Amino acid sequence: EKENFSKAQDEKKIQDLAKMLSSMKVDELGVILKNFPDDVVQIVYDKASNKDRVKILKALGPDRGSDLLLKMAESSRTKKMGK
């Protein structure tokens, strides 16, 4: 039960983080996201709205944005093949 509560707390924190980051301008967001590891950026990206996903990709820049999208596509394809 504690584990479920902890997961719920983590989920809430991630949603709050995604909401806070979405309120930033692209240039401000880029400064912050450059210090986030890809797995954290991917979690925030997954929780973001479509509009905010575009903002996140712009903030990451073309190289890191495309790398992140490729990783997510590969991960998605691997999961589908594993089913």
C-alpha positions, 0 to 999 in steps of 0.5 A: 500500500505504501508503494502505491501511495509513493507511486501516486505521489511521484505521479502527482509530482511529475504532473506538477513539474510538467505543468510548471514547465509548460508555463515557461517560455521556450528559451527559459525552458531550454535552459532548464531542460538542458540539465535534465537527463533524457529519461526525465525529459521523456517522462515530462514529455509524455505527461505534457499536452500536444501544445506543450510537447511542441514547446518542449521539442523547440526548447530541446533544439533540433539535435536533442529533440530528434534524438529524444523522438528517435529513442521514444519511437524505438522504445515504442517499437520494441514494446510492440514487438515484445507483445 
